[in-house]
Amino acid sequence: MKSGRVITIATLLAIAAGTMATYTWAAGRAPGGVDPSNFTDPVANTYFPLEPGTVLILKGSEGGEALRERVRITAEHRMIEGVSTVVVHDVIRSHGALVEKTIDWYAADNDGNVWYFGEDTATYDADGNVQSTEGTWLAGFDGAVAGIIMPADPRPTDAYRQEFYVGHAEDQGWIVQRGAKVSVPYGDLNEVVRSFEWTRLEPGVMAQKFYAPGLGIVLEMDVAGGNELLSLVKVIKT
């Protein structure tokens, strides 16, 4: 598909159904997993930075309920499949009440691709009790495979698996624009990468995400099958 072609939601949903997608994998994959030797001298990815001490605050709504998301990149590491991954904490609240809490594990490789090695996630009910841990996965366990959360040089029409644990975690991404401009409460941002992301486990649901240099995700919104919207309001360096 040529990068100048208009991409309709119907086309994207067809891709999500698995009828059109062609995936590209970055160097670093070994049979059944990743090759740790490709992570010995990691190169930072400007569109998905993993700088310890960075906290991103996003606000928005879903289903009429106000949401506040706090993403914290820690100085902690966890070894997964022989790779030292960065531990990221992601907490979503609504009117102060816990909605979802996730621990993610990421690692940049020697080429600057950022890999996703798993997540420990839970959603909570109105009483603060764990409602579900569906979507939890760990690369190398029970057939789960690490994916790429952001290519080193993202360009239309890069397509990639972000995670793969069959029947539980099958998110996929497709870069559709580079050099976009977006305005969020945090400010006016340039040279932004825009993607469409989905999972085959939720047919008909499609999200659009915007990644800004030096920041990461600054805006995300459902464009089909949902109404979640989150935008960056604050960045804290600790």
C-alpha positions, 0 to 999 in steps of 0.5 A: 500500500502506498503511503499517500493512499487514504486509509479508511477505517473499513480498510483498517478493520479488514487488516485487523481481521487478518486479511491484508497484514504483512509483518516486518520483524526487526533483527534480534529474533531467534527461533522461539524468542530473541537473541540476547546478543542483539541487546548488548549495546541498546540504542535509545528510540526517540519515539519510545524513550525509556529514560528512568525517572520519567513520569507521563500524566495523561487525562481523558475519558471513556464511556463518560467517565474521566480517566487519569493515566500515570506512566512511570519509567523506573530504574528497575530491570528484569531479566527476560529471555536473557535480556535486561528489560526496563520496568514501567508502571502504568496506572489508570484511575477514574475519580481517584478510584483504581481502574487498571494497574500494569507493569510492562517490560521493554528493552531497546535493541542494538538497532534502536527497536524497542521490544515488548517482553510482557505485562502483568496487568489487572483491572479493578471493580468499583470496590477496588477488587481485582476484576480480571488479569486477562492480557497478562503475558511473559515472553518465553512462558507458555508459548508467548513471544516478545514483539516490537512496540516501536521500530527504530525508524518508524515509517509508513507502512511498517506493520508489526506484532507488538505482543503475542500470547495466543488467545490472550495478548495479540496486539498489532501496530501499523505506522501510517504517518510520520511528521504529523503535528498534534496539539495536546494539553502539554503543548503543540508537538511536531514530527509525530508518528501516527499509528493504528493499533488493534488486536484480533481478539477484539474484532471491530475495535481500532485505536489511533496513537500518536508518538512524539519525539522524546516523549512517547505516546502523547495522544490515543483515541479509539476510532472504531469499537470504543470511545476511549481518549487520553492525551498528555497533560504533564511530564515529570522528571524525577 
